């Protein structure tokens, strides 16, 4: 299985190219004709591990003062395709970082909050308003968006480098193996652009992880393909068909936020994280096979956003393992959206969707190092389109958290749902809420109060996922 990723050229790559070029310059005309034996640059793939999704690990809450984060689940090994080899020339290797992680439970644990002992209820209980929770969802508007046909990297290249990008992309789409540039191009630029095409162009899952070049600067390259054109045409058609079925579910009253949430939820509900699946790093794997790694989730999200004109980019970083996710632009500002880490353990909770990483800021991603890119990524600092902000689920105090949960529990009972959630505004509020609701089991009092308002009542024993990075708590009622 290929892994598309961000690449850095090792210093010896340029040195080898320079030596080759110098030797060629001193040779005869007959020697020059032999330069068709091209140098090869390989985008090396290697075995990576990716922690499994959160499992239903349970523990009894005791008298603790701060929440504990769990260790990541046992890693899953990913199968890789060995780099292409050649006997035509010397080989130059590009060091790579492969975006492949899915530790939904990196900063989360699932706790079982026990039913309290059968003692008389306290004389004074928390009192809540029964008025409906107001949100900042805003009025729905009609979407009239045009499809996006280019990547974030391409849009931010210089005009000259866009020509290089277009030459390689056109050849790849037409299964042409020879690419000749209008003028010599720096080897680093060619390698970075090829890498961006290999990683970001969603329908090019068949492109080989290496190319050959003539000299440095580069005047031509030779590319190759891992699968036959007939197979790829079928896969791309099936991917487009699956994407169009999802697009057909968009209603005229959906806002851009609603559409992104719809895509996010649909991918999660219909795709399972699977490191061993074929084409797991592609949109085909996520949308057709329903089995994918982080890159497959990210490509599926990008494909859907492109089709409705929502600007997006791919981000990579290190979060105990190399990882890939999306950046989404809404109302003129950028957000991080990690669909992979919002996908829970389906064996335990087949209908649960997390929103811990739905339109978050860079400051919400403290557990990961965001890699620099050939084209710098935009900063994500806004909160307006965050799931919890948009729905009024952000607690600025313990009292806020209690009221938010009370309203959600009442609404969940009336709708036949069982998941309620909140985000704490800062670490101090998070620790206070955790201490009161979990350590001291205050959630049971809120459930009792909500039960008094509804016909369908919940048990006092609940499960909870906590995410210390994004300060999110998800309560699973029964």
Secondary structure as a PSIPRED ss2 file (coil, helix, strand):
# PSIPRED VFORMAT (PSIPRED V4.0)

   1 X C   1.000  0.000  0.000
   2 X C   1.000  0.000  0.000
   3 X C   1.000  0.000  0.000
   4 X C   1.000  0.000  0.000
   5 X E   0.000  0.000  1.000
   6 X E   0.000  0.000  1.000
   7 X E   0.000  0.000  1.000
   8 X E   0.000  0.000  1.000
   9 X E   0.000  0.000  1.000
  10 X C   1.000  0.000  0.000
  11 X H   0.000  1.000  0.000
  12 X H   0.000  1.000  0.000
  13 X H   0.000  1.000  0.000
  14 X H   0.000  1.000  0.000
  15 X H   0.000  1.000  0.000
  16 X H   0.000  1.000  0.000
  17 X H   0.000  1.000  0.000
  18 X H   0.000  1.000  0.000
  19 X H   0.000  1.000  0.000
  20 X H   0.000  1.000  0.000
  21 X H   0.000  1.000  0.000
  22 X H   0.000  1.000  0.000
  23 X H   0.000  1.000  0.000
  24 X H   0.000  1.000  0.000
  25 X H   0.000  1.000  0.000
  26 X C   1.000  0.000  0.000
  27 X C   1.000  0.000  0.000
  28 X C   1.000  0.000  0.000
  29 X H   0.000  1.000  0.000
  30 X H   0.000  1.000  0.000
  31 X H   0.000  1.000  0.000
  32 X H   0.000  1.000  0.000
  33 X H   0.000  1.000  0.000
  34 X H   0.000  1.000  0.000
  35 X H   0.000  1.000  0.000
  36 X H   0.000  1.000  0.000
  37 X C   1.000  0.000  0.000
  38 X C   1.000  0.000  0.000
  39 X E   0.000  0.000  1.000
  40 X E   0.000  0.000  1.000
  41 X E   0.000  0.000  1.000
  42 X E   0.000  0.000  1.000
  43 X E   0.000  0.000  1.000
  44 X C   1.000  0.000  0.000
  45 X C   1.000  0.000  0.000
  46 X C   1.000  0.000  0.000
  47 X C   1.000  0.000  0.000
  48 X C   1.000  0.000  0.000
  49 X E   0.000  0.000  1.000
  50 X E   0.000  0.000  1.000
  51 X E   0.000  0.000  1.000
  52 X C   1.000  0.000  0.000
  53 X C   1.000  0.000  0.000
  54 X C   1.000  0.000  0.000
  55 X C   1.000  0.000  0.000
  56 X C   1.000  0.000  0.000
  57 X C   1.000  0.000  0.000
  58 X C   1.000  0.000  0.000
  59 X C   1.000  0.000  0.000
  60 X E   0.000  0.000  1.000
  61 X C   1.000  0.000  0.000
  62 X C   1.000  0.000  0.000
  63 X C   1.000  0.000  0.000
  64 X C   1.000  0.000  0.000
  65 X C   1.000  0.000  0.000
  66 X C   1.000  0.000  0.000
  67 X C   1.000  0.000  0.000
  68 X C   1.000  0.000  0.000
  69 X C   1.000  0.000  0.000
  70 X C   1.000  0.000  0.000
  71 X C   1.000  0.000  0.000
  72 X C   1.000  0.000  0.000
  73 X C   1.000  0.000  0.000
  74 X C   1.000  0.000  0.000
  75 X E   0.000  0.000  1.000
  76 X E   0.000  0.000  1.000
  77 X E   0.000  0.000  1.000
  78 X C   1.000  0.000  0.000
  79 X C   1.000  0.000  0.000
  80 X C   1.000  0.000  0.000
  81 X C   1.000  0.000  0.000
  82 X C   1.000  0.000  0.000
  83 X C   1.000  0.000  0.000
  84 X C   1.000  0.000  0.000
  85 X C   1.000  0.000  0.000
  86 X C   1.000  0.000  0.000
  87 X C   1.000  0.000  0.000
  88 X C   1.000  0.000  0.000
  89 X C   1.000  0.000  0.000
  90 X C   1.000  0.000  0.000
  91 X E   0.000  0.000  1.000
  92 X E   0.000  0.000  1.000
  93 X E   0.000  0.000  1.000
  94 X E   0.000  0.000  1.000
  95 X E   0.000  0.000  1.000
  96 X E   0.000  0.000  1.000
  97 X E   0.000  0.000  1.000
  98 X E   0.000  0.000  1.000
  99 X C   1.000  0.000  0.000
 100 X C   1.000  0.000  0.000
 101 X C   1.000  0.000  0.000
 102 X C   1.000  0.000  0.000
 103 X C   1.000  0.000  0.000
 104 X C   1.000  0.000  0.000
 105 X C   1.000  0.000  0.000
 106 X C   1.000  0.000  0.000
 107 X C   1.000  0.000  0.000
 108 X E   0.000  0.000  1.000
 109 X E   0.000  0.000  1.000
 110 X E   0.000  0.000  1.000
 111 X E   0.000  0.000  1.000
 112 X E   0.000  0.000  1.000
 113 X E   0.000  0.000  1.000
 114 X C   1.000  0.000  0.000
 115 X C   1.000  0.000  0.000
 116 X C   1.000  0.000  0.000
 117 X C   1.000  0.000  0.000
 118 X C   1.000  0.000  0.000
 119 X C   1.000  0.000  0.000
 120 X C   1.000  0.000  0.000
 121 X C   1.000  0.000  0.000
 122 X C   1.000  0.000  0.000
 123 X C   1.000  0.000  0.000
 124 X C   1.000  0.000  0.000
 125 X C   1.000  0.000  0.000
 126 X C   1.000  0.000  0.000
 127 X C   1.000  0.000  0.000
 128 X C   1.000  0.000  0.000
 129 X C   1.000  0.000  0.000
 130 X C   1.000  0.000  0.000
 131 X C   1.000  0.000  0.000
 132 X C   1.000  0.000  0.000
 133 X C   1.000  0.000  0.000
 134 X C   1.000  0.000  0.000
 135 X C   1.000  0.000  0.000
 136 X C   1.000  0.000  0.000
 137 X C   1.000  0.000  0.000
 138 X C   1.000  0.000  0.000
 139 X C   1.000  0.000  0.000
 140 X C   1.000  0.000  0.000
 141 X C   1.000  0.000  0.000
 142 X C   1.000  0.000  0.000
 143 X C   1.000  0.000  0.000
 144 X C   1.000  0.000  0.000
 145 X C   1.000  0.000  0.000
 146 X C   1.000  0.000  0.000
 147 X C   1.000  0.000  0.000
 148 X C   1.000  0.000  0.000
 149 X C   1.000  0.000  0.000
 150 X C   1.000  0.000  0.000
 151 X C   1.000  0.000  0.000
 152 X H   0.000  1.000  0.000
 153 X H   0.000  1.000  0.000
 154 X H   0.000  1.000  0.000
 155 X H   0.000  1.000  0.000
 156 X C   1.000  0.000  0.000
 157 X C   1.000  0.000  0.000
 158 X C   1.000  0.000  0.000
 159 X H   0.000  1.000  0.000
 160 X H   0.000  1.000  0.000
 161 X H   0.000  1.000  0.000
 162 X H   0.000  1.000  0.000
 163 X H   0.000  1.000  0.000
 164 X H   0.000  1.000  0.000
 165 X H   0.000  1.000  0.000
 166 X H   0.000  1.000  0.000
 167 X H   0.000  1.000  0.000
 168 X H   0.000  1.000  0.000
 169 X H   0.000  1.000  0.000
 170 X H   0.000  1.000  0.000
 171 X H   0.000  1.000  0.000
 172 X H   0.000  1.000  0.000
 173 X H   0.000  1.000  0.000
 174 X C   1.000  0.000  0.000
 175 X C   1.000  0.000  0.000
 176 X C   1.000  0.000  0.000
 177 X C   1.000  0.000  0.000
 178 X E   0.000  0.000  1.000
 179 X E   0.000  0.000  1.000
 180 X E   0.000  0.000  1.000
 181 X E   0.000  0.000  1.000
 182 X E   0.000  0.000  1.000
 183 X E   0.000  0.000  1.000
 184 X E   0.000  0.000  1.000
 185 X E   0.000  0.000  1.000
 186 X C   1.000  0.000  0.000
 187 X H   0.000  1.000  0.000
 188 X H   0.000  1.000  0.000
 189 X H   0.000  1.000  0.000
 190 X H   0.000  1.000  0.000
 191 X H   0.000  1.000  0.000
 192 X H   0.000  1.000  0.000
 193 X H   0.000  1.000  0.000
 194 X H   0.000  1.000  0.000
 195 X H   0.000  1.000  0.000
 196 X H   0.000  1.000  0.000
 197 X H   0.000  1.000  0.000
 198 X H   0.000  1.000  0.000
 199 X H   0.000  1.000  0.000
 200 X H   0.000  1.000  0.000
 201 X C   1.000  0.000  0.000
 202 X C   1.000  0.000  0.000
 203 X C   1.000  0.000  0.000
 204 X C   1.000  0.000  0.000
 205 X C   1.000  0.000  0.000
 206 X C   1.000  0.000  0.000
 207 X E   0.000  0.000  1.000
 208 X E   0.000  0.000  1.000
 209 X E   0.000  0.000  1.000
 210 X E   0.000  0.000  1.000
 211 X E   0.000  0.000  1.000
 212 X E   0.000  0.000  1.000
 213 X E   0.000  0.000  1.000
 214 X C   1.000  0.000  0.000
 215 X C   1.000  0.000  0.000
 216 X C   1.000  0.000  0.000
 217 X C   1.000  0.000  0.000
 218 X E   0.000  0.000  1.000
 219 X E   0.000  0.000  1.000
 220 X E   0.000  0.000  1.000
 221 X E   0.000  0.000  1.000
 222 X E   0.000  0.000  1.000
 223 X E   0.000  0.000  1.000
 224 X E   0.000  0.000  1.000
 225 X E   0.000  0.000  1.000
 226 X C   1.000  0.000  0.000
 227 X C   1.000  0.000  0.000
 228 X C   1.000  0.000  0.000
 229 X H   0.000  1.000  0.000
 230 X H   0.000  1.000  0.000
 231 X H   0.000  1.000  0.000
 232 X H   0.000  1.000  0.000
 233 X H   0.000  1.000  0.000
 234 X H   0.000  1.000  0.000
 235 X H   0.000  1.000  0.000
 236 X H   0.000  1.000  0.000
 237 X H   0.000  1.000  0.000
 238 X H   0.000  1.000  0.000
 239 X H   0.000  1.000  0.000
 240 X H   0.000  1.000  0.000
 241 X H   0.000  1.000  0.000
 242 X H   0.000  1.000  0.000
 243 X H   0.000  1.000  0.000
 244 X H   0.000  1.000  0.000
 245 X H   0.000  1.000  0.000
 246 X H   0.000  1.000  0.000
 247 X H   0.000  1.000  0.000
 248 X C   1.000  0.000  0.000
 249 X C   1.000  0.000  0.000
 250 X C   1.000  0.000  0.000
 251 X C   1.000  0.000  0.000
 252 X C   1.000  0.000  0.000
 253 X C   1.000  0.000  0.000
 254 X C   1.000  0.000  0.000
 255 X C   1.000  0.000  0.000
 256 X H   0.000  1.000  0.000
 257 X H   0.000  1.000  0.000
 258 X H   0.000  1.000  0.000
 259 X H   0.000  1.000  0.000
 260 X H   0.000  1.000  0.000
 261 X H   0.000  1.000  0.000
 262 X H   0.000  1.000  0.000
 263 X H   0.000  1.000  0.000
 264 X H   0.000  1.000  0.000
 265 X H   0.000  1.000  0.000
 266 X H   0.000  1.000  0.000
 267 X H   0.000  1.000  0.000
 268 X H   0.000  1.000  0.000
 269 X H   0.000  1.000  0.000
 270 X H   0.000  1.000  0.000
 271 X C   1.000  0.000  0.000
 272 X E   0.000  0.000  1.000
 273 X E   0.000  0.000  1.000
 274 X C   1.000  0.000  0.000
 275 X C   1.000  0.000  0.000
 276 X C   1.000  0.000  0.000
 277 X C   1.000  0.000  0.000
 278 X C   1.000  0.000  0.000
 279 X C   1.000  0.000  0.000
 280 X C   1.000  0.000  0.000
 281 X C   1.000  0.000  0.000
 282 X C   1.000  0.000  0.000
 283 X H   0.000  1.000  0.000
 284 X H   0.000  1.000  0.000
 285 X H   0.000  1.000  0.000
 286 X H   0.000  1.000  0.000
 287 X H   0.000  1.000  0.000
 288 X H   0.000  1.000  0.000
 289 X H   0.000  1.000  0.000
 290 X C   1.000  0.000  0.000
 291 X E   0.000  0.000  1.000
 292 X E   0.000  0.000  1.000
 293 X C   1.000  0.000  0.000
 294 X H   0.000  1.000  0.000
 295 X H   0.000  1.000  0.000
 296 X H   0.000  1.000  0.000
 297 X H   0.000  1.000  0.000
 298 X H   0.000  1.000  0.000
 299 X H   0.000  1.000  0.000
 300 X H   0.000  1.000  0.000
 301 X H   0.000  1.000  0.000
 302 X H   0.000  1.000  0.000
 303 X H   0.000  1.000  0.000
 304 X H   0.000  1.000  0.000
 305 X H   0.000  1.000  0.000
 306 X H   0.000  1.000  0.000
 307 X H   0.000  1.000  0.000
 308 X H   0.000  1.000  0.000
 309 X C   1.000  0.000  0.000
 310 X C   1.000  0.000  0.000
 311 X C   1.000  0.000  0.000
 312 X E   0.000  0.000  1.000
 313 X E   0.000  0.000  1.000
 314 X E   0.000  0.000  1.000
 315 X E   0.000  0.000  1.000
 316 X E   0.000  0.000  1.000
 317 X E   0.000  0.000  1.000
 318 X E   0.000  0.000  1.000
 319 X C   1.000  0.000  0.000
 320 X C   1.000  0.000  0.000
 321 X C   1.000  0.000  0.000
 322 X E   0.000  0.000  1.000
 323 X E   0.000  0.000  1.000
 324 X E   0.000  0.000  1.000
 325 X E   0.000  0.000  1.000
 326 X E   0.000  0.000  1.000
 327 X E   0.000  0.000  1.000
 328 X E   0.000  0.000  1.000
 329 X E   0.000  0.000  1.000
 330 X E   0.000  0.000  1.000
 331 X C   1.000  0.000  0.000
 332 X C   1.000  0.000  0.000
 333 X E   0.000  0.000  1.000
 334 X E   0.000  0.000  1.000
 335 X E   0.000  0.000  1.000
 336 X E   0.000  0.000  1.000
 337 X E   0.000  0.000  1.000
 338 X C   1.000  0.000  0.000
 339 X C   1.000  0.000  0.000
 340 X H   0.000  1.000  0.000
 341 X H   0.000  1.000  0.000
 342 X H   0.000  1.000  0.000
 343 X C   1.000  0.000  0.000
 344 X C   1.000  0.000  0.000
 345 X C   1.000  0.000  0.000
 346 X C   1.000  0.000  0.000
 347 X C   1.000  0.000  0.000
 348 X C   1.000  0.000  0.000
 349 X C   1.000  0.000  0.000
 350 X C   1.000  0.000  0.000
 351 X C   1.000  0.000  0.000
 352 X C   1.000  0.000  0.000
 353 X C   1.000  0.000  0.000
 354 X C   1.000  0.000  0.000
 355 X C   1.000  0.000  0.000
 356 X C   1.000  0.000  0.000
 357 X C   1.000  0.000  0.000
 358 X E   0.000  0.000  1.000
 359 X E   0.000  0.000  1.000
 360 X E   0.000  0.000  1.000
 361 X C   1.000  0.000  0.000
 362 X H   0.000  1.000  0.000
 363 X H   0.000  1.000  0.000
 364 X H   0.000  1.000  0.000
 365 X C   1.000  0.000  0.000
 366 X C   1.000  0.000  0.000
 367 X C   1.000  0.000  0.000
 368 X C   1.000  0.000  0.000
 369 X E   0.000  0.000  1.000
 370 X E   0.000  0.000  1.000
 371 X C   1.000  0.000  0.000
 372 X C   1.000  0.000  0.000
 373 X C   1.000  0.000  0.000
 374 X C   1.000  0.000  0.000
 375 X C   1.000  0.000  0.000
 376 X C   1.000  0.000  0.000
 377 X C   1.000  0.000  0.000
 378 X C   1.000  0.000  0.000
 379 X C   1.000  0.000  0.000
 380 X C   1.000  0.000  0.000
 381 X C   1.000  0.000  0.000
 382 X C   1.000  0.000  0.000
 383 X C   1.000  0.000  0.000
 384 X C   1.000  0.000  0.000
 385 X C   1.000  0.000  0.000
 386 X C   1.000  0.000  0.000
 387 X H   0.000  1.000  0.000
 388 X H   0.000  1.000  0.000
 389 X H   0.000  1.000  0.000
 390 X H   0.000  1.000  0.000
 391 X C   1.000  0.000  0.000
 392 X C   1.000  0.000  0.000
 393 X C   1.000  0.000  0.000
 394 X E   0.000  0.000  1.000
 395 X E   0.000  0.000  1.000
 396 X C   1.000  0.000  0.000
 397 X C   1.000  0.000  0.000
 398 X H   0.000  1.000  0.000
 399 X H   0.000  1.000  0.000
 400 X H   0.000  1.000  0.000
 401 X H   0.000  1.000  0.000
 402 X H   0.000  1.000  0.000
 403 X H   0.000  1.000  0.000
 404 X H   0.000  1.000  0.000
 405 X H   0.000  1.000  0.000
 406 X H   0.000  1.000  0.000
 407 X H   0.000  1.000  0.000
 408 X H   0.000  1.000  0.000
 409 X H   0.000  1.000  0.000
 410 X H   0.000  1.000  0.000
 411 X H   0.000  1.000  0.000
 412 X H   0.000  1.000  0.000
 413 X H   0.000  1.000  0.000
 414 X H   0.000  1.000  0.000
 415 X H   0.000  1.000  0.000
 416 X C   1.000  0.000  0.000
 417 X C   1.000  0.000  0.000
 418 X C   1.000  0.000  0.000
 419 X E   0.000  0.000  1.000
 420 X E   0.000  0.000  1.000
 421 X E   0.000  0.000  1.000
 422 X E   0.000  0.000  1.000
 423 X E   0.000  0.000  1.000
 424 X E   0.000  0.000  1.000
 425 X C   1.000  0.000  0.000
 426 X C   1.000  0.000  0.000
 427 X H   0.000  1.000  0.000
 428 X H   0.000  1.000  0.000
 429 X H   0.000  1.000  0.000
 430 X H   0.000  1.000  0.000
 431 X H   0.000  1.000  0.000
 432 X H   0.000  1.000  0.000
 433 X H   0.000  1.000  0.000
 434 X H   0.000  1.000  0.000
 435 X H   0.000  1.000  0.000
 436 X H   0.000  1.000  0.000
 437 X H   0.000  1.000  0.000
 438 X H   0.000  1.000  0.000
 439 X H   0.000  1.000  0.000
 440 X C   1.000  0.000  0.000
 441 X C   1.000  0.000  0.000
 442 X C   1.000  0.000  0.000
 443 X H   0.000  1.000  0.000
 444 X H   0.000  1.000  0.000
 445 X H   0.000  1.000  0.000
 446 X H   0.000  1.000  0.000
 447 X H   0.000  1.000  0.000
 448 X H   0.000  1.000  0.000
 449 X H   0.000  1.000  0.000
 450 X H   0.000  1.000  0.000
 451 X H   0.000  1.000  0.000
 452 X C   1.000  0.000  0.000
 453 X C   1.000  0.000  0.000
 454 X C   1.000  0.000  0.000
 455 X C   1.000  0.000  0.000
 456 X C   1.000  0.000  0.000
 457 X C   1.000  0.000  0.000
 458 X C   1.000  0.000  0.000
 459 X C   1.000  0.000  0.000
 460 X C   1.000  0.000  0.000
 461 X C   1.000  0.000  0.000
 462 X E   0.000  0.000  1.000
 463 X E   0.000  0.000  1.000
 464 X E   0.000  0.000  1.000
 465 X E   0.000  0.000  1.000
 466 X E   0.000  0.000  1.000
 467 X E   0.000  0.000  1.000
 468 X C   1.000  0.000  0.000
 469 X C   1.000  0.000  0.000
 470 X C   1.000  0.000  0.000
 471 X C   1.000  0.000  0.000
 472 X E   0.000  0.000  1.000
 473 X E   0.000  0.000  1.000
 474 X E   0.000  0.000  1.000
 475 X E   0.000  0.000  1.000
 476 X E   0.000  0.000  1.000
 477 X C   1.000  0.000  0.000
 478 X C   1.000  0.000  0.000
